[in-house]
């Protein structure tokens, strides 16, 4: 029997019963009466692509007519479809959506798990969640490595709602127990921006015009003022909640419970990576901003201190082991005041167990004091800042909790304005004199102010093989003895990175060609960055100061802006 022009050929036909009768699936011609508006969809199966619609069509191409036909072949089961008498082209009108879904489930069970996993990899997280809600079978199939990978990292804001959710997600049998990287975010509430709008009832609108910006002051409408008042009310409520959580210890209890759940229910029994940062709320209680985007520095610093103490207290109470700790080193314009380490003495003995297996530590420190911003802080802020103490032994005592430390990344952020005299080499001096990190093999120092004696003593006491120095200021002595030791056989270093080092002026290395901004021509000017590895480390390091000052340029402006962004002041 010749094929009717009503049917358009698709990818092929198949022999349903192995009796010589071949069936073909397809849609009627688009010009056929009554068939133009039928929706269609495509389903893909192993070794076969079917084109179907809520009302399916089939046409026997060869062989005797029968009262039924099989649409999916012997590998995927049979659906007997009754013929409708008098319909042109043997149109099958039975809707099989419900039966088709059950057939899909049976068909997927025959697909290897590796194939299903590859299909799930191409779905968004929300789509996978919706698929898991369809039935228990799909929920089990989708809970494989791809879906579990979404739970390996977790951001937790230090609010009551988020902490309670974190506790529930880490209970036995929940996928939150798989977490390996937790980022705890402190909350800094700054109402100054909204207050500056309500008082004069105006707001500044800034527009960008290429590289230039222009600002205009606009009068607020009554509707805008009501919105600002509502946002300010929400910020004050969030501020009250944060004070309550800090004062009654409820946040520490919730976080400690979540840590205990990870220790007892997790696959590893420990937390490989724990990090801290801060989010700033200035516009309303829902919109988060990075500290680098603005906000009162003192409130950001106080939020960082609160987050640090809550985290350390929770670790001490839960005993959760962690191997990598990041204390605000990944956040710009957010650091921990040195005086906060002094307060760890109250629970150092409990922390010793949780930090005994620490392998990597990244720590960003700063001096806590009031920055002259032109405004007087409130009484509570002054009291909080003045209560911090400074102890040269605080940092050494903190490092003493980590005898197996192998990787140290220490960053210093200046909080004072240029020209203010500060003795900020004390913390590192105490570290070099009182702590011997026998397992330390990699060390990165950024933004620190050092003395020749303390730094050289530190290098001689630790077996550092890879050393990174960036924006380091030598305030006493010279870099020459340090460079001589690093290139000696005694140090036996494997890698050395020097970038933007200061000794009275900025150092330029003769063997470097990395010039970050234009200089006036001079003999042996070199560059600001030097990299040595392997046998190259045995060659002496030659350095000097270029003559004259660097002329003003766009590159110099950007370089200075980057340094201020990364190393302060705020």
Secondary structure, DSSP 8 states (H G I E B T S, - for coil): ----TTB---S-EEESSSSS-EEEE--B-TTSTT-TT---EEEEETTEEEEE-SEEEEEE-SS---S---SS-TTS--------TT-TT-EEEEE-HHHHHHHHHHHHHTS-HHHHHHHHTTS-HHHHHHHHTT-HHHHHHHSSHHHHHTTSEEEEESSHHHHHHHHHHTSTT-GGGG--EEEEEEEEE--HHHHHHHHHTEEEEEEEETTEEEEEEEE--HHHHHHHHHHHHHHHHHHHHHHHHHHH-HHHHHHHHHHHHHHHHSSSSSEEEEEEEEEEE-S-SS--EEGGG---HHHHHHHHHHHHHHHHHHHHHH---EEEEEESTTSTT--EEHHHHHGGGGGHHHHHHHTTT--EEEEEEE-------SS---HHHHHHHHT----THHHHHHHTT-TT--EEEEEEEB-S-TT------HHHHHHHHH---TT--EEEEES-EEEHHHHHHHHHHS--SEEEEES-EEEES-SHHHHHHHTSTTT--SEEEEES-BSSSB-EETT----SS-----TT--BSEEEEEGGGGGS---EE--SS-----HHHHHHHHHHHHHHB--
